[in-house]
Amino acid sequence: MQSQFFINGISFPKPWREMEPWLSDLFAALTRAGLGSVQFELEAPNSRKSRSLVDLNGAQRKLQEGKKGAYVLRSVAANDEIVEFYDHGQILDLRVDCRISERGRPTLDDMMQLAGGINDSVSGLGVIGPIFHLALPSVNYPRPLPPRKSPHWHPNVVAYFLSRAYYDSGTSVVDPETFERLQRESLPAGLIRRNARDLLIIQAVDHLSDEAKLKRQLYVLEQWIGGTLNLPRDEDFEAEGDQVWRIWGADRVKPFSFYDESTRTAYKVVAEDARQELDRETTTELHEALPMRTLPDGRAIKSTMVIFALREGAIANLELVKALGGSGVLYRDSEGRFWNPDPPGDWIRQQ
């Protein structure tokens, strides 16, 4: 299962290269996480044409002696194993992409230990935040609808790590209540909350063997974080869960109303009656047009959408449109924006 361990960022009061021995401790934590035996191809700033083969020890030396910019380590054996550092001078960002499993290394527990080890390496020298988490980007799970959106709290996260030192630092982006709120609010069943020194850890699960439970708990964690911190709703969604739909081009073409070549989507505008129903002639036209996958001029159709005058009409005819071969329905609001009341994806609509 693909994982992404992400820190943005590790901050120090002076350039981090002057803060030894923390870098050695950080690389020791990476080694303990099971990455010590991996051979990497190193891409360093200003050396994109000449990549060198290194292990973690060699990468540490290159990073210590190098310049500001991105250092990307790609595993020679597996393209999906990447360790990336971004050097900002006094701040260092870290991302580790790797496969984790219950068998072999690294495991989920290895990645949890990695978080603790990196936090210990910085203790007393600097702080870690605002982003410090472990995500499972390849796992598809039902998300809360409408979703919330935040630069610091993301979907697909299986574990958040909150450093008390960071939340006590008084930096401008810190809400001092965040740490305390996540520490004291009651947890839904199944979520795990624990402390490791000054690190508050909130986990969706403690093992990956039960896929159904994992997906359920990823939803629970996302919903709980959003509600507990009162994160704002994603601006692309209405409170009811309708998602904004953007049309980039409108070529007039029969038998549709228009066609967006950039997305290969064909649109049919219809008019429902006062009972939100379509007349027989319109239904016949949809029956003939919606299954089409090629326009008369040969251009491909990837999806077909039917546009209604009102939200009620779109919702009332959603199943009919899909039964006739359409991809979905839209409606247009008073400001001319299009909305999809049945957004693509796996969702759990919030009450």
ZADO-1210 file (C-alpha; in nm, 4 decimals, padded with zeros to 6 digits):
<atoms>
<atom x="00.0000" y="00.0000" z="00.0000" code="MET" pos="1"/>
<atom x="00.1477" y="00.3327" z="-00.1056" code="GLN" pos="2"/>
<atom x="00.2110" y="00.5808" z="00.1750" code="SER" pos="3"/>
<atom x="00.3293" y="00.9397" z="00.1942" code="GLN" pos="4"/>
<atom x="00.5003" y="01.0716" z="00.5052" code="PHE" pos="5"/>
<atom x="00.5075" y="01.4508" z="00.4877" code="PHE" pos="6"/>
<atom x="00.6551" y="01.7304" z="00.6990" code="ILE" pos="7"/>
<atom x="00.6199" y="02.0978" z="00.6117" code="ASN" pos="8"/>
<atom x="00.8403" y="02.2106" z="00.7676" code="GLY" pos="9"/>
<atom x="01.1247" y="02.1544" z="01.0171" code="ILE" pos="10"/>
<atom x="01.2140" y="02.5075" z="01.1402" code="SER" pos="11"/>
<atom x="01.5209" y="02.6322" z="01.3230" code="PHE" pos="12"/>
<atom x="01.6278" y="02.9728" z="01.4596" code="PRO" pos="13"/>
<atom x="01.9321" y="02.9677" z="01.2299" code="LYS" pos="14"/>
<atom x="02.0382" y="02.7733" z="00.9164" code="PRO" pos="15"/>
<atom x="01.9774" y="02.4061" z="00.9824" code="TRP" pos="16"/>
<atom x="02.3233" y="02.3016" z="00.8646" code="ARG" pos="17"/>
<atom x="02.4569" y="02.4673" z="01.1798" code="GLU" pos="18"/>
<atom x="02.2278" y="02.2593" z="01.4008" code="MET" pos="19"/>
<atom x="02.4180" y="01.9299" z="01.4215" code="GLU" pos="20"/>
<atom x="02.3775" y="01.6587" z="01.5350" code="PRO" pos="21"/>
<atom x="02.0081" y="01.6699" z="01.4398" code="TRP" pos="22"/>
<atom x="02.0616" y="01.5726" z="01.0747" code="LEU" pos="23"/>
<atom x="02.2494" y="01.2580" z="01.1773" code="SER" pos="24"/>
<atom x="01.9612" y="01.1729" z="01.4114" code="ASP" pos="25"/>
<atom x="01.7088" y="01.2301" z="01.1303" code="LEU" pos="26"/>
<atom x="01.8930" y="00.9932" z="00.8965" code="PHE" pos="27"/>
<atom x="01.9246" y="00.7412" z="01.1784" code="ALA" pos="28"/>
<atom x="01.5440" y="00.7533" z="01.2089" code="ALA" pos="29"/>
<atom x="01.5092" y="00.6919" z="00.8329" code="LEU" pos="30"/>
<atom x="01.7431" y="00.3948" z="00.8661" code="THR" pos="31"/>
<atom x="01.5425" y="00.2481" z="01.1555" code="ARG" pos="32"/>
<atom x="01.2280" y="00.2848" z="00.9429" code="ALA" pos="33"/>
<atom x="01.3686" y="00.0289" z="00.6990" code="GLY" pos="34"/>
<atom x="01.5174" y="00.2606" z="00.4342" code="LEU" pos="35"/>
<atom x="01.8822" y="00.2109" z="00.5299" code="GLY" pos="36"/>
<atom x="01.9531" y="-00.0688" z="00.2809" code="SER" pos="37"/>
<atom x="01.7954" y="00.1092" z="-00.0164" code="VAL" pos="38"/>
<atom x="02.0170" y="00.2286" z="-00.3018" code="GLN" pos="39"/>
<atom x="01.9024" y="00.5678" z="-00.4314" code="PHE" pos="40"/>
<atom x="01.9582" y="00.7814" z="-00.7351" code="GLU" pos="41"/>
<atom x="02.0188" y="01.1342" z="-00.6054" code="LEU" pos="42"/>
<atom x="01.9001" y="01.4442" z="-00.7869" code="GLU" pos="43"/>
<atom x="02.0464" y="01.7559" z="-00.6245" code="ALA" pos="44"/>
<atom x="02.0031" y="02.1282" z="-00.7022" code="PRO" pos="45"/>
<atom x="02.1807" y="02.2377" z="-01.0228" code="ASN" pos="46"/>
<atom x="02.2801" y="01.8780" z="-01.1066" code="SER" pos="47"/>
<atom x="01.9790" y="01.7414" z="-01.2961" code="ARG" pos="48"/>
<atom x="02.1942" y="01.6069" z="-01.5764" code="LYS" pos="49"/>
<atom x="02.4292" y="01.4151" z="-01.3457" code="SER" pos="50"/>
<atom x="02.2581" y="01.1943" z="-01.0914" code="ARG" pos="51"/>
<atom x="02.4694" y="00.9938" z="-00.8491" code="SER" pos="52"/>
<atom x="02.3977" y="00.6615" z="-00.6780" code="LEU" pos="53"/>
<atom x="02.4006" y="00.6865" z="-00.2989" code="VAL" pos="54"/>
<atom x="02.2763" y="00.5135" z="00.0137" code="ASP" pos="55"/>
<atom x="02.1349" y="00.7136" z="00.3056" code="LEU" pos="56"/>
<atom x="02.4825" y="00.7876" z="00.4421" code="ASN" pos="57"/>
<atom x="02.5914" y="00.9288" z="00.1086" code="GLY" pos="58"/>
<atom x="02.2689" y="01.1288" z="00.0788" code="ALA" pos="59"/>
<atom x="02.3291" y="01.2796" z="00.4227" code="GLN" pos="60"/>
<atom x="02.6749" y="01.4000" z="00.3198" code="ARG" pos="61"/>
<atom x="02.5422" y="01.5509" z="-00.0046" code="LYS" pos="62"/>
<atom x="02.2649" y="01.7298" z="00.1812" code="LEU" pos="63"/>
<atom x="02.4981" y="01.8587" z="00.4522" code="GLN" pos="64"/>
<atom x="02.7428" y="01.9974" z="00.1972" code="GLU" pos="65"/>
<atom x="02.4903" y="02.1183" z="-00.0593" code="GLY" pos="66"/>
<atom x="02.2970" y="02.4309" z="-00.1524" code="LYS" pos="67"/>
<atom x="01.9367" y="02.5415" z="-00.1089" code="LYS" pos="68"/>
<atom x="01.6782" y="02.3611" z="-00.3214" code="GLY" pos="69"/>
<atom x="01.5268" y="02.0180" z="-00.3748" code="ALA" pos="70"/>
<atom x="01.7122" y="01.6929" z="-00.3078" code="TYR" pos="71"/>
<atom x="01.5268" y="01.3941" z="-00.4501" code="VAL" pos="72"/>
<atom x="01.6248" y="01.0358" z="-00.3708" code="LEU" pos="73"/>
<atom x="01.4627" y="00.7756" z="-00.5963" code="ARG" pos="74"/>
<atom x="01.5019" y="00.4096" z="-00.5151" code="SER" pos="75"/>
<atom x="01.6880" y="00.2207" z="-00.7866" code="VAL" pos="76"/>
<atom x="01.4808" y="-00.0904" z="-00.7163" code="ALA" pos="77"/>
<atom x="01.1335" y="00.0661" z="-00.6864" code="ALA" pos="78"/>
<atom x="01.0102" y="00.3801" z="-00.8626" code="ASN" pos="79"/>
<atom x="00.7496" y="00.4452" z="-00.5927" code="ASP" pos="80"/>
<atom x="01.0118" y="00.4805" z="-00.3159" code="GLU" pos="81"/>
<atom x="01.1154" y="00.8454" z="-00.2951" code="ILE" pos="82"/>
<atom x="01.2740" y="01.0525" z="-00.0195" code="VAL" pos="83"/>
<atom x="01.2607" y="01.4250" z="-00.0922" code="GLU" pos="84"/>
<atom x="01.4124" y="01.7115" z="00.1047" code="PHE" pos="85"/>
<atom x="01.3516" y="02.0756" z="00.0230" code="TYR" pos="86"/>
<atom x="01.6076" y="02.3072" z="00.1757" code="ASP" pos="87"/>
<atom x="01.4815" y="02.6626" z="00.2452" code="HIS" pos="88"/>
<atom x="01.7794" y="02.7615" z="00.4602" code="GLY" pos="89"/>
<atom x="01.6322" y="02.7724" z="00.8114" code="GLN" pos="90"/>
<atom x="01.3478" y="02.5383" z="00.7166" code="ILE" pos="91"/>
<atom x="01.3645" y="02.1888" z="00.5737" code="LEU" pos="92"/>
<atom x="01.0659" y="02.0037" z="00.4265" code="ASP" pos="93"/>
<atom x="01.0636" y="01.6231" z="00.4100" code="LEU" pos="94"/>
<atom x="00.8538" y="01.3800" z="00.2109" code="ARG" pos="95"/>
<atom x="00.8903" y="01.0010" z="00.2079" code="VAL" pos="96"/>
<atom x="00.6910" y="00.8015" z="-00.0476" code="ASP" pos="97"/>
<atom x="00.7099" y="00.4264" z="00.0020" code="CYS" pos="98"/>
<atom x="00.5038" y="00.1110" z="00.0118" code="ARG" pos="99"/>
<atom x="00.4078" y="-00.0149" z="00.3563" code="ILE" pos="100"/>
<atom x="00.2524" y="-00.3468" z="00.4506" code="SER" pos="101"/>
<atom x="00.1963" y="-00.5826" z="00.7390" code="GLU" pos="102"/>
<atom x="00.4797" y="-00.7977" z="00.6051" code="ARG" pos="103"/>
<atom x="00.8221" y="-00.6726" z="00.5109" code="GLY" pos="104"/>
<atom x="00.9520" y="-00.3234" z="00.5734" code="ARG" pos="105"/>
<atom x="00.8693" y="-00.0502" z="00.6203" code="PRO" pos="106"/>
<atom x="00.5511" y="-00.1257" z="00.8150" code="THR" pos="107"/>
<atom x="00.2908" y="00.1153" z="00.9486" code="LEU" pos="108"/>
<atom x="00.4597" y="00.0926" z="01.2872" code="ASP" pos="109"/>
<atom x="00.7957" y="00.1760" z="01.1236" code="ASP" pos="110"/>
<atom x="00.6455" y="00.4972" z="00.9876" code="MET" pos="111"/>
<atom x="00.4965" y="00.5838" z="01.3260" code="MET" pos="112"/>
<atom x="00.8401" y="00.5314" z="01.4824" code="GLN" pos="113"/>
<atom x="00.9900" y="00.7498" z="01.2096" code="LEU" pos="114"/>
<atom x="00.7657" y="01.0394" z="01.3172" code="ALA" pos="115"/>
<atom x="00.8741" y="01.0017" z="01.6773" code="GLY" pos="116"/>
<atom x="01.2407" y="00.9730" z="01.5831" code="GLY" pos="117"/>
<atom x="01.2362" y="01.2874" z="01.3691" code="ILE" pos="118"/>
<atom x="01.0509" y="01.4787" z="01.6379" code="ASN" pos="119"/>
<atom x="01.3103" y="01.3676" z="01.8956" code="ASP" pos="120"/>
<atom x="01.5942" y="01.4761" z="01.6643" code="SER" pos="121"/>
<atom x="01.4541" y="01.8302" z="01.6522" code="VAL" pos="122"/>
<atom x="01.3630" y="01.8533" z="02.0218" code="SER" pos="123"/>
<atom x="01.5240" y="02.1553" z="02.1881" code="GLY" pos="124"/>
<atom x="01.6638" y="02.2797" z="01.8578" code="LEU" pos="125"/>
<atom x="01.3618" y="02.3678" z="01.6450" code="GLY" pos="126"/>
<atom x="00.9968" y="02.2856" z="01.5796" code="VAL" pos="127"/>
<atom x="00.7967" y="02.0772" z="01.3304" code="ILE" pos="128"/>
<atom x="00.4808" y="02.2092" z="01.1666" code="GLY" pos="129"/>
<atom x="00.2285" y="02.3038" z="01.0474" code="PRO" pos="130"/>
<atom x="00.2011" y="01.9822" z="00.8388" code="ILE" pos="131"/>
<atom x="00.3215" y="01.6590" z="00.9968" code="PHE" pos="132"/>
<atom x="00.1290" y="01.3492" z="00.8900" code="HIS" pos="133"/>
<atom x="00.1230" y="01.0064" z="00.7264" code="LEU" pos="134"/>
<atom x="-00.1191" y="00.9614" z="00.4363" code="ALA" pos="135"/>
<atom x="-00.2349" y="00.6710" z="00.2196" code="LEU" pos="136"/>
<atom x="-00.3025" y="00.8500" z="-00.1118" code="PRO" pos="137"/>
<atom x="-00.3873" y="00.5355" z="-00.3081" code="SER" pos="138"/>
<atom x="-00.6761" y="00.4283" z="-00.0816" code="VAL" pos="139"/>
<atom x="-01.0211" y="00.5187" z="-00.2140" code="ASN" pos="140"/>
<atom x="-01.2727" y="00.5572" z="00.0657" code="TYR" pos="141"/>
<atom x="-01.6107" y="00.7305" z="00.1069" code="PRO" pos="142"/>
<atom x="-01.5446" y="01.0916" z="00.2020" code="ARG" pos="143"/>
<atom x="-01.7756" y="01.3333" z="00.3854" code="PRO" pos="144"/>
<atom x="-01.9957" y="01.5339" z="00.1472" code="LEU" pos="145"/>
<atom x="-01.9582" y="01.8270" z="00.1297" code="PRO" pos="146"/>
<atom x="-01.5843" y="01.7982" z="00.1974" code="PRO" pos="147"/>
<atom x="-01.3912" y="02.0530" z="00.3982" code="ARG" pos="148"/>
<atom x="-01.0743" y="02.2139" z="00.2709" code="LYS" pos="149"/>
<atom x="-00.7651" y="02.3286" z="00.4573" code="SER" pos="150"/>
<atom x="-00.3987" y="02.3830" z="00.3662" code="PRO" pos="151"/>
<atom x="-00.2935" y="02.1899" z="00.6769" code="HIS" pos="152"/>
<atom x="-00.5543" y="01.9121" z="00.7185" code="TRP" pos="153"/>
<atom x="-00.5883" y="01.6740" z="00.4263" code="HIS" pos="154"/>
<atom x="-00.7903" y="01.3713" z="00.3095" code="PRO" pos="155"/>
<atom x="-00.6421" y="01.0182" z="00.3118" code="ASN" pos="156"/>
<atom x="-00.4437" y="01.0841" z="00.6307" code="VAL" pos="157"/>
<atom x="-00.4031" y="00.7770" z="00.8498" code="VAL" pos="158"/>
<atom x="-00.2089" y="00.9550" z="01.1273" code="ALA" pos="159"/>
<atom x="-00.1543" y="01.3139" z="01.2376" code="TYR" pos="160"/>
<atom x="00.1440" y="01.4152" z="01.4508" code="PHE" pos="161"/>
<atom x="00.1131" y="01.7401" z="01.6465" code="LEU" pos="162"/>
<atom x="00.4207" y="01.8818" z="01.8170" code="SER" pos="163"/>
<atom x="00.3374" y="02.0740" z="02.1336" code="ARG" pos="164"/>
<atom x="00.6590" y="02.2730" z="02.0834" code="ALA" pos="165"/>
<atom x="00.5256" y="02.3945" z="01.7496" code="TYR" pos="166"/>
<atom x="00.1824" y="02.4860" z="01.8855" code="TYR" pos="167"/>
<atom x="00.3456" y="02.6678" z="02.1777" code="ASP" pos="168"/>
<atom x="00.5823" y="02.8571" z="01.9463" code="SER" pos="169"/>
<atom x="00.3490" y="03.1510" z="01.8825" code="GLY" pos="170"/>
<atom x="00.4126" y="03.1644" z="01.5072" code="THR" pos="171"/>
<atom x="00.1527" y="03.3553" z="01.3067" code="SER" pos="172"/>
<atom x="-00.0045" y="03.0466" z="01.1434" code="VAL" pos="173"/>
<atom x="-00.0639" y="02.8664" z="01.4732" code="VAL" pos="174"/>
<atom x="-00.4034" y="02.8579" z="01.6383" code="ASP" pos="175"/>
<atom x="-00.3075" y="02.7899" z="02.0018" code="PRO" pos="176"/>
<atom x="-00.6432" y="02.6212" z="02.0614" code="GLU" pos="177"/>
<atom x="-00.5877" y="02.3544" z="01.7956" code="THR" pos="178"/>
<atom x="-00.3606" y="02.1317" z="02.0025" code="PHE" pos="179"/>
<atom x="-00.5768" y="02.1529" z="02.3153" code="GLU" pos="180"/>
<atom x="-00.8977" y="02.0910" z="02.1223" code="ARG" pos="181"/>
<atom x="-00.7635" y="01.7785" z="01.9539" code="LEU" pos="182"/>
<atom x="-00.6225" y="01.6657" z="02.2886" code="GLN" pos="183"/>
<atom x="-00.9438" y="01.6963" z="02.4884" code="ARG" pos="184"/>
<atom x="-01.2395" y="01.6401" z="02.2513" code="GLU" pos="185"/>
<atom x="-01.3975" y="01.2947" z="02.2731" code="SER" pos="186"/>
<atom x="-01.2972" y="01.0561" z="01.9959" code="LEU" pos="187"/>
<atom x="-01.5343" y="00.8523" z="01.7794" code="PRO" pos="188"/>
<atom x="-01.5095" y="00.4759" z="01.8238" code="ALA" pos="189"/>
<atom x="-01.1995" y="00.3253" z="01.6675" code="GLY" pos="190"/>
<atom x="-00.9788" y="00.6338" z="01.6483" code="LEU" pos="191"/>
<atom x="-00.6565" y="00.6214" z="01.8499" code="ILE" pos="192"/>
<atom x="-00.5064" y="00.9126" z="02.0440" code="ARG" pos="193"/>
<atom x="-00.1811" y="00.8905" z="02.2349" code="ARG" pos="194"/>
<atom x="00.1155" y="01.0962" z="02.3447" code="ASN" pos="195"/>
<atom x="00.4825" y="01.0288" z="02.2755" code="ALA" pos="196"/>
<atom x="00.6832" y="01.2856" z="02.4708" code="ARG" pos="197"/>
<atom x="00.5621" y="01.6221" z="02.3374" code="ASP" pos="198"/>
<atom x="00.4010" y="01.4620" z="02.0303" code="LEU" pos="199"/>
<atom x="00.0222" y="01.4196" z="02.0135" code="LEU" pos="200"/>
<atom x="-00.0630" y="01.1347" z="01.7742" code="ILE" pos="201"/>
<atom x="-00.4105" y="01.0763" z="01.6308" code="ILE" pos="202"/>
<atom x="-00.4475" y="00.7605" z="01.4227" code="GLN" pos="203"/>
<atom x="-00.7272" y="00.6164" z="01.2128" code="ALA" pos="204"/>
<atom x="-00.6055" y="00.2563" z="01.2646" code="VAL" pos="205"/>
<atom x="-00.3066" y="00.0751" z="01.4129" code="ASP" pos="206"/>
<atom x="-00.2821" y="-00.1931" z="01.1423" code="HIS" pos="207"/>
<atom x="-00.3626" y="-00.2264" z="00.7720" code="LEU" pos="208"/>
<atom x="-00.4842" y="-00.5850" z="00.7505" code="SER" pos="209"/>
<atom x="-00.8568" y="-00.5012" z="00.7510" code="ASP" pos="210"/>
<atom x="-00.9184" y="-00.2940" z="00.4376" code="GLU" pos="211"/>
<atom x="-01.2868" y="-00.2320" z="00.5088" code="ALA" pos="212"/>
<atom x="-01.2057" y="-00.1030" z="00.8569" code="LYS" pos="213"/>
<atom x="-00.9234" y="00.1124" z="00.7203" code="LEU" pos="214"/>
<atom x="-01.1556" y="00.2840" z="00.4717" code="LYS" pos="215"/>
<atom x="-01.4222" y="00.3361" z="00.7372" code="ARG" pos="216"/>
<atom x="-01.1742" y="00.4866" z="00.9815" code="GLN" pos="217"/>
<atom x="-01.0176" y="00.7176" z="00.7238" code="LEU" pos="218"/>
<atom x="-01.3658" y="00.8634" z="00.6784" code="TYR" pos="219"/>
<atom x="-01.4188" y="00.8885" z="01.0541" code="VAL" pos="220"/>
<atom x="-01.0858" y="01.0675" z="01.1062" code="LEU" pos="221"/>
<atom x="-01.1476" y="01.3143" z="00.8233" code="GLU" pos="222"/>
<atom x="-01.4980" y="01.3892" z="00.9499" code="GLN" pos="223"/>
<atom x="-01.3843" y="01.4282" z="01.3123" code="TRP" pos="224"/>
<atom x="-01.0911" y="01.6583" z="01.2293" code="ILE" pos="225"/>
<atom x="-01.3119" y="01.8761" z="01.0103" code="GLY" pos="226"/>
<atom x="-01.5856" y="01.9063" z="01.2688" code="GLY" pos="227"/>
<atom x="-01.3602" y="01.9474" z="01.5712" code="THR" pos="228"/>
<atom x="-01.1576" y="02.2254" z="01.4100" code="LEU" pos="229"/>
<atom x="-01.4575" y="02.3712" z="01.2252" code="ASN" pos="230"/>
<atom x="-01.2671" y="02.3673" z="00.8966" code="LEU" pos="231"/>
<atom x="-01.4274" y="02.5619" z="00.6099" code="PRO" pos="232"/>
<atom x="-01.6294" y="02.3860" z="00.3443" code="ARG" pos="233"/>
<atom x="-01.4543" y="02.3367" z="00.0111" code="ASP" pos="234"/>
<atom x="-01.5630" y="02.6382" z="-00.1944" code="GLU" pos="235"/>
<atom x="-01.6390" y="02.4130" z="-00.4924" code="ASP" pos="236"/>
<atom x="-01.9285" y="02.2577" z="-00.2988" code="PHE" pos="237"/>
<atom x="-02.2635" y="02.3799" z="-00.1712" code="GLU" pos="238"/>
<atom x="-02.3835" y="02.2921" z="00.1790" code="ALA" pos="239"/>
<atom x="-02.6146" y="02.0267" z="00.0259" code="GLU" pos="240"/>
<atom x="-02.3137" y="01.8606" z="-00.1400" code="GLY" pos="241"/>
<atom x="-02.3620" y="01.9900" z="-00.4955" code="ASP" pos="242"/>
<atom x="-02.0294" y="02.0437" z="-00.6741" code="GLN" pos="243"/>
<atom x="-01.9524" y="02.3299" z="-00.9112" code="VAL" pos="244"/>
<atom x="-01.9119" y="02.2113" z="-01.2707" code="TRP" pos="245"/>
<atom x="-01.6820" y="02.4021" z="-01.5049" code="ARG" pos="246"/>
<atom x="-01.7348" y="02.4071" z="-01.8811" code="ILE" pos="247"/>
<atom x="-01.4310" y="02.5263" z="-02.0761" code="TRP" pos="248"/>
<atom x="-01.5673" y="02.5247" z="-02.4309" code="GLY" pos="249"/>
<atom x="-01.9016" y="02.5061" z="-02.6097" code="ALA" pos="250"/>
<atom x="-01.9004" y="02.3940" z="-02.9736" code="ASP" pos="251"/>
<atom x="-02.2517" y="02.3738" z="-03.1207" code="ARG" pos="252"/>
<atom x="-02.3018" y="02.0218" z="-03.2479" code="VAL" pos="253"/>
<atom x="-02.6014" y="01.7966" z="-03.3174" code="LYS" pos="254"/>
<atom x="-02.7652" y="01.5942" z="-03.1687" code="PRO" pos="255"/>
<atom x="-02.6350" y="01.7658" z="-02.8526" code="PHE" pos="256"/>
<atom x="-02.6684" y="02.1280" z="-02.7479" code="SER" pos="257"/>
<atom x="-02.2907" y="02.1742" z="-02.7331" code="PHE" pos="258"/>
<atom x="-01.9605" y="01.9898" z="-02.6858" code="TYR" pos="259"/>
<atom x="-01.6564" y="02.0731" z="-02.4707" code="ASP" pos="260"/>
<atom x="-01.3561" y="01.9417" z="-02.6618" code="GLU" pos="261"/>
<atom x="-01.1128" y="01.9910" z="-02.3717" code="SER" pos="262"/>
<atom x="-01.3000" y="01.7361" z="-02.1594" code="THR" pos="263"/>
<atom x="-01.4673" y="01.5473" z="-02.4476" code="ARG" pos="264"/>
<atom x="-01.8036" y="01.6006" z="-02.2803" code="THR" pos="265"/>
<atom x="-02.1288" y="01.6384" z="-02.4758" code="ALA" pos="266"/>
<atom x="-02.4124" y="01.8394" z="-02.3172" code="TYR" pos="267"/>
<atom x="-02.7862" y="01.8303" z="-02.3796" code="LYS" pos="268"/>
<atom x="-03.0029" y="02.1137" z="-02.2440" code="VAL" pos="269"/>
<atom x="-03.3608" y="02.0137" z="-02.1615" code="VAL" pos="270"/>
<atom x="-03.6680" y="02.1767" z="-02.0092" code="ALA" pos="271"/>
<atom x="-03.8599" y="01.9849" z="-01.7430" code="GLU" pos="272"/>
<atom x="-04.2265" y="02.0595" z="-01.6783" code="ASP" pos="273"/>
<atom x="-04.3843" y="02.1861" z="-01.3558" code="ALA" pos="274"/>
<atom x="-04.3842" y="01.8290" z="-01.2178" code="ARG" pos="275"/>
<atom x="-04.0085" y="01.8009" z="-01.2924" code="GLN" pos="276"/>
<atom x="-04.0801" y="01.5502" z="-01.5702" code="GLU" pos="277"/>
<atom x="-03.9574" y="01.5305" z="-01.9303" code="LEU" pos="278"/>
<atom x="-04.1952" y="01.4929" z="-02.2220" code="ASP" pos="279"/>
<atom x="-04.1871" y="01.1905" z="-02.4511" code="ARG" pos="280"/>
<atom x="-04.0077" y="01.3715" z="-02.7356" code="GLU" pos="281"/>
<atom x="-03.7245" y="01.4861" z="-02.5076" code="THR" pos="282"/>
<atom x="-03.6916" y="01.1392" z="-02.3561" code="THR" pos="283"/>
<atom x="-03.6658" y="00.9880" z="-02.7047" code="THR" pos="284"/>
<atom x="-03.3938" y="01.2376" z="-02.8002" code="GLU" pos="285"/>
<atom x="-03.1967" y="01.1513" z="-02.4884" code="LEU" pos="286"/>
<atom x="-03.2385" y="00.7799" z="-02.5529" code="HIS" pos="287"/>
<atom x="-03.0811" y="00.8239" z="-02.8956" code="GLU" pos="288"/>
<atom x="-02.8063" y="01.0702" z="-02.8000" code="ALA" pos="289"/>
<atom x="-02.6768" y="00.9777" z="-02.4551" code="LEU" pos="290"/>
<atom x="-02.5207" y="00.6384" z="-02.5437" code="PRO" pos="291"/>
<atom x="-02.3176" y="00.7965" z="-02.8277" code="MET" pos="292"/>
<atom x="-01.9415" y="00.7815" z="-02.7901" code="ARG" pos="293"/>
<atom x="-01.8523" y="00.9566" z="-03.1141" code="THR" pos="294"/>
<atom x="-01.9875" y="01.2786" z="-03.2635" code="LEU" pos="295"/>
<atom x="-02.0982" y="01.2831" z="-03.6284" code="PRO" pos="296"/>
<atom x="-01.7710" y="01.4634" z="-03.7131" code="ASP" pos="297"/>
<atom x="-01.5654" y="01.1843" z="-03.5531" code="GLY" pos="298"/>
<atom x="-01.4655" y="01.3506" z="-03.2253" code="ARG" pos="299"/>
<atom x="-01.4721" y="01.1205" z="-02.9227" code="ALA" pos="300"/>
<atom x="-01.7283" y="01.1527" z="-02.6423" code="ILE" pos="301"/>
<atom x="-01.6001" y="01.0621" z="-02.2978" code="LYS" pos="302"/>
<atom x="-01.9139" y="01.1578" z="-02.1058" code="SER" pos="303"/>
<atom x="-02.2618" y="01.2998" z="-02.1619" code="THR" pos="304"/>
<atom x="-02.4353" y="01.5419" z="-01.9244" code="MET" pos="305"/>
<atom x="-02.7958" y="01.6664" z="-01.9248" code="VAL" pos="306"/>
<atom x="-02.8589" y="02.0236" z="-01.8094" code="ILE" pos="307"/>
<atom x="-03.1886" y="02.1040" z="-01.6335" code="PHE" pos="308"/>
<atom x="-03.3384" y="02.4389" z="-01.5478" code="ALA" pos="309"/>
<atom x="-03.3764" y="02.3671" z="-01.1766" code="LEU" pos="310"/>
<atom x="-03.1973" y="02.1624" z="-00.9128" code="ARG" pos="311"/>
<atom x="-03.5218" y="01.9797" z="-00.8356" code="GLU" pos="312"/>
<atom x="-03.5568" y="01.8756" z="-01.1988" code="GLY" pos="313"/>
<atom x="-03.1957" y="01.7533" z="-01.2145" code="ALA" pos="314"/>
<atom x="-03.2360" y="01.5424" z="-00.9007" code="ILE" pos="315"/>
<atom x="-03.5774" y="01.4054" z="-01.0045" code="ALA" pos="316"/>
<atom x="-03.4407" y="01.2849" z="-01.3407" code="ASN" pos="317"/>
<atom x="-03.0940" y="01.1675" z="-01.2355" code="LEU" pos="318"/>
<atom x="-03.1752" y="00.7961" z="-01.2422" code="GLU" pos="319"/>
<atom x="-03.3618" y="00.8280" z="-01.5737" code="LEU" pos="320"/>
<atom x="-03.0644" y="01.0016" z="-01.7350" code="VAL" pos="321"/>
<atom x="-02.8262" y="00.7320" z="-01.6150" code="LYS" pos="322"/>
<atom x="-03.0648" y="00.4573" z="-01.7314" code="ALA" pos="323"/>
<atom x="-03.0667" y="00.6163" z="-02.0786" code="LEU" pos="324"/>
<atom x="-02.6857" y="00.6057" z="-02.0912" code="GLY" pos="325"/>
<atom x="-02.5977" y="00.9518" z="-01.9610" code="GLY" pos="326"/>
<atom x="-02.3128" y="01.0252" z="-01.7226" code="SER" pos="327"/>
<atom x="-02.5027" y="01.2658" z="-01.4976" code="GLY" pos="328"/>
<atom x="-02.7089" y="01.5798" z="-01.4591" code="VAL" pos="329"/>
<atom x="-02.6434" y="01.9495" z="-01.4040" code="LEU" pos="330"/>
<atom x="-02.8448" y="02.2598" z="-01.3291" code="TYR" pos="331"/>
<atom x="-02.7654" y="02.6277" z="-01.3640" code="ARG" pos="332"/>
<atom x="-02.8009" y="02.8811" z="-01.0835" code="ASP" pos="333"/>
<atom x="-02.9083" y="03.2453" z="-01.1049" code="SER" pos="334"/>
<atom x="-02.5455" y="03.3554" z="-01.1509" code="GLU" pos="335"/>
<atom x="-02.4899" y="03.1279" z="-01.4495" code="GLY" pos="336"/>
<atom x="-02.2792" y="02.8658" z="-01.2699" code="ARG" pos="337"/>
<atom x="-02.3361" y="02.4969" z="-01.3346" code="PHE" pos="338"/>
<atom x="-02.3741" y="02.2532" z="-01.0440" code="TRP" pos="339"/>
<atom x="-02.3691" y="01.8749" z="-01.0196" code="ASN" pos="340"/>
<atom x="-02.6040" y="01.7450" z="-00.7463" code="PRO" pos="341"/>
<atom x="-02.4466" y="01.3988" z="-00.7756" code="ASP" pos="342"/>
<atom x="-02.0710" y="01.4705" z="-00.7803" code="PRO" pos="343"/>
<atom x="-01.8398" y="01.1941" z="-00.9050" code="PRO" pos="344"/>
<atom x="-01.6583" y="00.9978" z="-00.6368" code="GLY" pos="345"/>
<atom x="-01.7400" y="00.7943" z="-00.3295" code="ASP" pos="346"/>
<atom x="-01.9200" y="01.0122" z="-00.0745" code="TRP" pos="347"/>
<atom x="-02.1240" y="00.9969" z="00.2429" code="ILE" pos="348"/>
<atom x="-02.3655" y="01.2885" z="00.2384" code="ARG" pos="349"/>
<atom x="-02.3699" y="01.4759" z="00.5678" code="GLN" pos="350"/>
<atom x="-02.7036" y="01.5569" z="00.7295" code="GLN" pos="351"/>
</atoms>
